[in-house]
Amino acid sequence: MKAKVHVTLKNGVLDPQGKAVGHALESLGFQGVGDVRVGKYIEIELAETDPAKAKAAVTDMGKQLLANTVIENFTVEIV
């Protein structure tokens, strides 16, 4: 079983990397690019076969290590 975790900055948290990417896109000639936010994507291969237990375990991983929950949100998808 595989878990997909998306980590993004919470609304209102400054994203200097996103700003840099936005400016770079404009300098490359891409028109109409709005706000750019940069996050993380993490895939975790799990031995667990119960989707509910897998999601609970990865949610705990997100809270304890994968995301800084003060400034970041995260979502977990089990596939």
MOPAC internal coordinates of N, CA, C and O (Angstrom, degrees):
PM7 1SCF
backbone

  N    0.0000 0     0.00 0     0.00 0    0    0    0
  C    1.4453 1     0.00 0     0.00 0    1    0    0
  C    1.5279 1   107.88 1     0.00 0    2    1    0
  O    1.2310 1   121.08 1   -35.67 1    3    2    1
  N    1.3172 1   115.55 1   144.33 1    3    2    1
  C    1.4625 1   120.44 1  -178.05 1    5    3    2
  C    1.5190 1   109.84 1  -121.14 1    6    5    3
  O    1.2310 1   121.28 1   -37.27 1    7    6    5
  N    1.3323 1   115.16 1   142.73 1    7    6    5
  C    1.4574 1   121.48 1   174.87 1    9    7    6
  C    1.5200 1   108.42 1  -113.27 1   10    9    7
  O    1.2310 1   121.33 1   -42.57 1   11   10    9
  N    1.3355 1   115.06 1   137.43 1   11   10    9
  C    1.4606 1   121.55 1   174.72 1   13   11   10
  C    1.5225 1   107.12 1  -113.89 1   14   13   11
  O    1.2310 1   120.97 1   -55.27 1   15   14   13
  N    1.3261 1   115.75 1   124.73 1   15   14   13
  C    1.4641 1   121.18 1  -177.41 1   17   15   14
  C    1.5256 1   108.40 1  -119.14 1   18   17   15
  O    1.2310 1   120.82 1   -54.18 1   19   18   17
  N    1.3262 1   116.03 1   125.82 1   19   18   17
  C    1.4644 1   121.85 1   175.80 1   21   19   18
  C    1.5293 1   107.50 1  -110.54 1   22   21   19
  O    1.2310 1   120.99 1   -54.83 1   23   22   21
  N    1.3240 1   115.72 1   125.17 1   23   22   21
  C    1.4652 1   121.40 1  -179.97 1   25   23   22
  C    1.5226 1   107.60 1  -115.89 1   26   25   23
  O    1.2310 1   120.34 1   -53.21 1   27   26   25
  N    1.3377 1   116.95 1   126.79 1   27   26   25
  C    1.4590 1   121.73 1   179.97 1   29   27   26
  C    1.5297 1   109.18 1  -134.31 1   30   29   27
  O    1.2310 1   121.52 1   -24.56 1   31   30   29
  N    1.3173 1   114.70 1   155.44 1   31   30   29
  C    1.4579 1   119.38 1   176.17 1   33   31   30
  C    1.5253 1   109.75 1   -70.52 1   34   33   31
  O    1.2310 1   120.75 1   -35.11 1   35   34   33
  N    1.3168 1   116.17 1   144.89 1   35   34   33
  C    1.4560 1   120.48 1   176.42 1   37   35   34
  C    1.5247 1   109.33 1   -67.97 1   38   37   35
  O    1.2310 1   120.99 1   -25.04 1   39   38   37
  N    1.3392 1   115.72 1   154.96 1   39   38   37
  C    1.4645 1   120.16 1   175.75 1   41   39   38
  C    1.5205 1   109.07 1   -58.97 1   42   41   39
  O    1.2310 1   120.78 1   -40.59 1   43   42   41
  N    1.3104 1   116.10 1   139.41 1   43   42   41
  C    1.4521 1   121.00 1   179.29 1   45   43   42
  C    1.5154 1   114.18 1    92.72 1   46   45   43
  O    1.2310 1   119.76 1   166.44 1   47   46   45
  N    1.3271 1   118.07 1   -13.56 1   47   46   45
  C    1.4644 1   121.44 1   177.91 1   49   47   46
  C    1.5254 1   107.60 1   -87.08 1   50   49   47
  O    1.2310 1   120.48 1   -52.07 1   51   50   49
  N    1.3189 1   116.69 1   127.93 1   51   50   49
  C    1.4605 1   120.66 1   179.93 1   53   51   50
  C    1.5212 1   110.50 1   -62.44 1   54   53   51
  O    1.2310 1   121.18 1   -37.59 1   55   54   53
  N    1.3449 1   115.35 1   142.41 1   55   54   53
  C    1.4607 1   121.39 1  -178.34 1   57   55   54
  C    1.5307 1   109.18 1  -127.39 1   58   57   55
  O    1.2310 1   119.76 1   -96.68 1   59   58   57
  N    1.3494 1   118.07 1    83.32 1   59   58   57
  C    1.4627 1   120.03 1  -177.98 1   61   59   58
  C    1.5316 1   113.03 1   -62.18 1   62   61   59
  O    1.2310 1   120.22 1   146.95 1   63   62   61
  N    1.3293 1   117.18 1   -33.05 1   63   62   61
  C    1.4629 1   119.50 1   178.15 1   65   63   62
  C    1.5315 1   110.01 1   -67.51 1   66   65   63
  O    1.2310 1   120.17 1   139.23 1   67   66   65
  N    1.3003 1   117.28 1   -40.77 1   67   66   65
  C    1.4586 1   121.24 1   176.49 1   69   67   66
  C    1.5213 1   111.61 1   -62.09 1   70   69   67
  O    1.2310 1   120.58 1   138.15 1   71   70   69
  N    1.3402 1   116.49 1   -41.85 1   71   70   69
  C    1.4763 1   120.67 1   177.49 1   73   71   70
  C    1.5200 1   110.21 1   -61.09 1   74   73   71
  O    1.2310 1   120.07 1   136.16 1   75   74   73
  N    1.3374 1   117.48 1   -43.84 1   75   74   73
  C    1.4629 1   121.53 1  -179.61 1   77   75   74
  C    1.5337 1   110.59 1   -62.72 1   78   77   75
  O    1.2310 1   120.25 1   138.07 1   79   78   77
  N    1.3220 1   117.13 1   -41.93 1   79   78   77
  C    1.4669 1   120.64 1   178.65 1   81   79   78
  C    1.5271 1   109.79 1   -64.96 1   82   81   79
  O    1.2310 1   120.02 1   137.20 1   83   82   81
  N    1.3229 1   117.57 1   -42.80 1   83   82   81
  C    1.4626 1   121.38 1   178.19 1   85   83   82
  C    1.5161 1   112.13 1   -59.24 1   86   85   83
  O    1.2310 1   120.48 1   134.33 1   87   86   85
  N    1.3405 1   116.68 1   -45.67 1   87   86   85
  C    1.4707 1   120.51 1   178.74 1   89   87   86
  C    1.5266 1   110.94 1   -64.92 1   90   89   87
  O    1.2310 1   120.22 1   140.09 1   91   90   89
  N    1.3284 1   117.19 1   -39.91 1   91   90   89
  C    1.4591 1   120.66 1   179.43 1   93   91   90
  C    1.5333 1   110.52 1   -63.86 1   94   93   91
  O    1.2310 1   120.12 1   138.94 1   95   94   93
  N    1.3185 1   117.37 1   -41.06 1   95   94   93
  C    1.4609 1   120.37 1   178.43 1   97   95   94
  C    1.5284 1   110.68 1   -62.05 1   98   97   95
  O    1.2310 1   120.62 1   137.35 1   99   98   97
  N    1.3390 1   116.43 1   -42.65 1   99   98   97
  C    1.4651 1   120.20 1   177.62 1  101   99   98
  C    1.5194 1   111.27 1   -62.82 1  102  101   99
  O    1.2310 1   120.57 1   137.95 1  103  102  101
  N    1.3368 1   116.51 1   -42.05 1  103  102  101
  C    1.4672 1   119.29 1  -179.04 1  105  103  102
  C    1.5267 1   112.09 1   -68.24 1  106  105  103
  O    1.2310 1   120.04 1   158.39 1  107  106  105
  N    1.3339 1   117.52 1   -21.61 1  107  106  105
  C    1.4534 1   122.17 1   176.01 1  109  107  106
  C    1.5282 1   112.16 1   -84.76 1  110  109  107
  O    1.2310 1   120.85 1   178.95 1  111  110  109
  N    1.3301 1   115.98 1    -1.05 1  111  110  109
  C    1.4573 1   119.96 1   175.54 1  113  111  110
  C    1.5141 1   115.39 1    97.12 1  114  113  111
  O    1.2310 1   119.54 1  -174.28 1  115  114  113
  N    1.3274 1   118.48 1     5.72 1  115  114  113
  C    1.4609 1   120.15 1   177.56 1  117  115  114
  C    1.5222 1   108.86 1   -78.02 1  118  117  115
  O    1.2310 1   120.86 1   -60.56 1  119  118  117
  N    1.3210 1   115.95 1   119.44 1  119  118  117
  C    1.4616 1   122.29 1  -177.34 1  121  119  118
  C    1.5243 1   110.95 1   -92.79 1  122  121  119
  O    1.2310 1   120.83 1   -29.07 1  123  122  121
  N    1.3116 1   116.02 1   150.93 1  123  122  121
  C    1.4562 1   121.06 1   172.11 1  125  123  122
  C    1.5190 1   115.39 1    76.16 1  126  125  123
  O    1.2310 1   120.06 1  -162.81 1  127  126  125
  N    1.3240 1   117.49 1    17.19 1  127  126  125
  C    1.4644 1   120.01 1   177.83 1  129  127  126
  C    1.5273 1   108.19 1   -79.10 1  130  129  127
  O    1.2310 1   120.90 1   -55.39 1  131  130  129
  N    1.3224 1   115.89 1   124.61 1  131  130  129
  C    1.4608 1   120.92 1   179.05 1  133  131  130
  C    1.5254 1   110.58 1   -89.81 1  134  133  131
  O    1.2310 1   121.50 1    33.93 1  135  134  133
  N    1.3071 1   114.74 1  -146.07 1  135  134  133
  C    1.4584 1   121.21 1  -179.44 1  137  135  134
  C    1.5313 1   110.05 1   -64.28 1  138  137  135
  O    1.2310 1   120.29 1   -45.56 1  139  138  137
  N    1.3232 1   117.05 1   134.44 1  139  138  137
  C    1.4654 1   122.42 1   178.35 1  141  139  138
  C    1.5257 1   107.87 1  -114.92 1  142  141  139
  O    1.2310 1   120.71 1   -50.00 1  143  142  141
  N    1.3264 1   116.24 1   130.00 1  143  142  141
  C    1.4587 1   122.45 1   176.86 1  145  143  142
  C    1.5242 1   107.38 1  -121.29 1  146  145  143
  O    1.2310 1   120.17 1   -43.38 1  147  146  145
  N    1.3159 1   117.28 1   136.62 1  147  146  145
  C    1.4621 1   122.49 1  -179.04 1  149  147  146
  C    1.5212 1   108.57 1  -110.91 1  150  149  147
  O    1.2310 1   120.66 1   -43.02 1  151  150  149
  N    1.3201 1   116.35 1   136.98 1  151  150  149
  C    1.4559 1   121.71 1   179.63 1  153  151  150
  C    1.5139 1   110.99 1  -135.19 1  154  153  151
  O    1.2310 1   121.25 1    18.09 1  155  154  153
  N    1.3253 1   115.22 1  -161.91 1  155  154  153
  C    1.4654 1   121.57 1   179.96 1  157  155  154
  C    1.5233 1   108.92 1  -126.13 1  158  157  155
  O    1.2310 1   121.14 1   -31.02 1  159  158  157
  N    1.3217 1   115.42 1   148.98 1  159  158  157
  C    1.4599 1   122.33 1   174.80 1  161  159  158
  C    1.5218 1   106.49 1  -126.53 1  162  161  159
  O    1.2310 1   120.50 1   -52.93 1  163  162  161
  N    1.3267 1   116.64 1   127.07 1  163  162  161
  C    1.4598 1   121.85 1  -176.04 1  165  163  162
  C    1.5298 1   108.52 1  -128.79 1  166  165  163
  O    1.2310 1   120.31 1   -48.98 1  167  166  165
  N    1.3308 1   117.02 1   131.02 1  167  166  165
  C    1.4618 1   121.83 1   172.66 1  169  167  166
  C    1.5181 1   108.77 1  -109.72 1  170  169  167
  O    1.2310 1   120.88 1   -45.27 1  171  170  169
  N    1.3284 1   115.92 1   134.73 1  171  170  169
  C    1.4588 1   121.42 1  -179.91 1  173  171  170
  C    1.5197 1   108.32 1  -128.72 1  174  173  171
  O    1.2310 1   120.52 1   -55.87 1  175  174  173
  N    1.3136 1   116.61 1   124.13 1  175  174  173
  C    1.4657 1   122.12 1   175.81 1  177  175  174
  C    1.5314 1   107.22 1   -86.19 1  178  177  175
  O    1.2310 1   120.69 1   -50.48 1  179  178  177
  N    1.3163 1   116.29 1   129.52 1  179  178  177
  C    1.4620 1   121.60 1  -175.53 1  181  179  178
  C    1.5259 1   111.36 1  -120.51 1  182  181  179
  O    1.2310 1   120.55 1   -34.09 1  183  182  181
  N    1.3221 1   116.56 1   145.91 1  183  182  181
  C    1.4589 1   121.65 1   175.10 1  185  183  182
  C    1.5295 1   111.30 1   -82.74 1  186  185  183
  O    1.2310 1   120.63 1   160.63 1  187  186  185
  N    1.3238 1   116.41 1   -19.37 1  187  186  185
  C    1.4729 1   122.03 1  -178.19 1  189  187  186
  C    1.5363 1   110.33 1   -60.06 1  190  189  187
  O    1.2310 1   120.30 1   -40.48 1  191  190  189
  N    1.3379 1   117.04 1   139.52 1  191  190  189
  C    1.4604 1   121.11 1   179.90 1  193  191  190
  C    1.5292 1   112.92 1  -106.36 1  194  193  191
  O    1.2310 1   120.39 1   165.86 1  195  194  193
  N    1.3203 1   116.86 1   -14.14 1  195  194  193
  C    1.4658 1   121.44 1   178.19 1  197  195  194
  C    1.5272 1   108.82 1   -90.31 1  198  197  195
  O    1.2310 1   119.45 1   -64.87 1  199  198  197
  N    1.3519 1   118.65 1   115.13 1  199  198  197
  C    1.4629 1   120.74 1  -177.30 1  201  199  198
  C    1.5339 1   113.92 1   -57.95 1  202  201  199
  O    1.2310 1   119.69 1   142.71 1  203  202  201
  N    1.3154 1   118.19 1   -37.29 1  203  202  201
  C    1.4676 1   121.13 1  -179.68 1  205  203  202
  C    1.5305 1   110.92 1   -66.20 1  206  205  203
  O    1.2310 1   120.61 1   136.57 1  207  206  205
  N    1.3276 1   116.45 1   -43.43 1  207  206  205
  C    1.4723 1   119.96 1   178.25 1  209  207  206
  C    1.5285 1   110.52 1   -67.26 1  210  209  207
  O    1.2310 1   120.42 1   141.69 1  211  210  209
  N    1.3312 1   116.80 1   -38.31 1  211  210  209
  C    1.4655 1   120.53 1   179.13 1  213  211  210
  C    1.5241 1   110.12 1   -63.26 1  214  213  211
  O    1.2310 1   120.59 1   134.71 1  215  214  213
  N    1.3305 1   116.48 1   -45.29 1  215  214  213
  C    1.4732 1   119.82 1  -179.73 1  217  215  214
  C    1.5276 1   110.66 1   -63.90 1  218  217  215
  O    1.2310 1   120.15 1   139.13 1  219  218  217
  N    1.3218 1   117.31 1   -40.87 1  219  218  217
  C    1.4680 1   120.91 1   178.77 1  221  219  218
  C    1.5280 1   110.83 1   -62.88 1  222  221  219
  O    1.2310 1   120.45 1   137.74 1  223  222  221
  N    1.3275 1   116.74 1   -42.26 1  223  222  221
  C    1.4669 1   120.36 1  -179.55 1  225  223  222
  C    1.5283 1   110.80 1   -65.87 1  226  225  223
  O    1.2310 1   120.28 1   136.05 1  227  226  225
  N    1.3276 1   117.07 1   -43.95 1  227  226  225
  C    1.4713 1   119.76 1  -178.78 1  229  227  226
  C    1.5248 1   110.59 1   -70.74 1  230  229  227
  O    1.2310 1   119.92 1   147.59 1  231  230  229
  N    1.3163 1   117.75 1   -32.41 1  231  230  229
  C    1.4634 1   120.24 1   174.92 1  233  231  230
  C    1.5273 1   109.83 1   -62.64 1  234  233  231
  O    1.2310 1   120.09 1   138.07 1  235  234  233
  N    1.3157 1   117.43 1   -41.93 1  235  234  233
  C    1.4657 1   120.65 1   175.62 1  237  235  234
  C    1.5258 1   110.85 1   -62.68 1  238  237  235
  O    1.2310 1   120.35 1   139.20 1  239  238  237
  N    1.3404 1   116.93 1   -40.80 1  239  238  237
  C    1.4732 1   120.46 1   177.18 1  241  239  238
  C    1.5259 1   110.19 1   -60.11 1  242  241  239
  O    1.2310 1   120.79 1   137.88 1  243  242  241
  N    1.3208 1   116.09 1   -42.12 1  243  242  241
  C    1.4641 1   120.24 1   179.26 1  245  243  242
  C    1.5097 1   112.48 1   -61.92 1  246  245  243
  O    1.2310 1   120.81 1   135.70 1  247  246  245
  N    1.3283 1   116.06 1   -44.30 1  247  246  245
  C    1.4717 1   120.65 1  -179.66 1  249  247  246
  C    1.5247 1   112.32 1   -67.45 1  250  249  247
  O    1.2310 1   120.45 1   144.31 1  251  250  249
  N    1.3420 1   116.75 1   -35.69 1  251  250  249
  C    1.4633 1   120.11 1  -174.34 1  253  251  250
  C    1.5220 1   114.29 1   -89.55 1  254  253  251
  O    1.2310 1   120.08 1   150.88 1  255  254  253
  N    1.3494 1   117.46 1   -29.12 1  255  254  253
  C    1.4638 1   118.33 1  -172.30 1  257  255  254
  C    1.5254 1   115.21 1  -140.80 1  258  257  255
  O    1.2310 1   119.92 1   135.11 1  259  258  257
  N    1.3129 1   117.76 1   -44.89 1  259  258  257
  C    1.4581 1   120.48 1  -168.65 1  261  259  258
  C    1.5211 1   114.14 1   -71.83 1  262  261  259
  O    1.2310 1   119.97 1   151.25 1  263  262  261
  N    1.3273 1   117.65 1   -28.75 1  263  262  261
  C    1.4627 1   121.55 1  -179.08 1  265  263  262
  C    1.5206 1   110.17 1  -130.71 1  266  265  263
  O    1.2310 1   121.27 1   -33.89 1  267  266  265
  N    1.3137 1   115.17 1   146.11 1  267  266  265
  C    1.4610 1   121.09 1   170.60 1  269  267  266
  C    1.5224 1   105.05 1   -89.71 1  270  269  267
  O    1.2310 1   120.17 1   -82.73 1  271  270  269
  N    1.3290 1   117.28 1    97.27 1  271  270  269
  C    1.4628 1   121.14 1  -170.48 1  273  271  270
  C    1.5216 1   114.04 1   -67.61 1  274  273  271
  O    1.2310 1   120.13 1   171.94 1  275  274  273
  N    1.3203 1   117.37 1    -8.06 1  275  274  273
  C    1.4637 1   119.72 1   174.96 1  277  275  274
  C    1.5266 1   109.61 1   -71.72 1  278  277  275
  O    1.2310 1   120.17 1   140.30 1  279  278  277
  N    1.3353 1   117.27 1   -39.70 1  279  278  277
  C    1.4647 1   121.14 1  -175.90 1  281  279  278
  C    1.5333 1   114.17 1  -119.71 1  282  281  279
  O    1.2310 1   120.12 1   175.50 1  283  282  281
  N    1.3478 1   117.38 1    -4.50 1  283  282  281
  C    1.4553 1   120.08 1  -176.10 1  285  283  282
  C    1.5309 1   111.70 1  -126.90 1  286  285  283
  O    1.2310 1   121.47 1   -31.69 1  287  286  285
  N    1.3313 1   114.80 1   148.31 1  287  286  285
  C    1.4600 1   123.12 1   169.45 1  289  287  286
  C    1.5175 1   107.66 1  -105.08 1  290  289  287
  O    1.2310 1   120.50 1   -22.78 1  291  290  289
  N    1.3213 1   116.65 1   157.22 1  291  290  289
  C    1.4560 1   118.77 1   174.03 1  293  291  290
  C    1.5146 1   109.74 1  -145.77 1  294  293  291
  O    1.2310 1   121.29 1   -27.75 1  295  294  293
  N    1.3282 1   115.14 1   152.25 1  295  294  293
  C    1.4480 1   121.91 1   175.48 1  297  295  294
  C    1.5145 1   108.61 1  -125.68 1  298  297  295
  O    1.2310 1   120.72 1   -30.71 1  299  298  297
  N    1.3243 1   116.23 1   149.29 1  299  298  297
  C    1.4544 1   122.30 1  -178.97 1  301  299  298
  C    1.5199 1   108.22 1  -122.47 1  302  301  299
  O    1.2310 1   121.18 1   -49.37 1  303  302  301
  N    1.3298 1   115.35 1   130.63 1  303  302  301
  C    1.4714 1   121.70 1   174.53 1  305  303  302
  C    1.5243 1   107.68 1  -124.73 1  306  305  303
  O    1.2310 1   120.59 1   -51.09 1  307  306  305
  N    1.3190 1   116.49 1   128.91 1  307  306  305
  C    1.4625 1   122.07 1   177.63 1  309  307  306
  C    1.5274 1   107.96 1  -102.48 1  310  309  307
  O    1.2310 1   121.02 1   -53.41 1  311  310  309
  N    1.3326 1   115.66 1   126.59 1  311  310  309
  C    1.4767 1   120.26 1  -179.96 1  313  311  310
  C    1.5162 1   110.56 1  -126.52 1  314  313  311
  O    1.2310 1   120.10 1   180.00 1  315  314  313

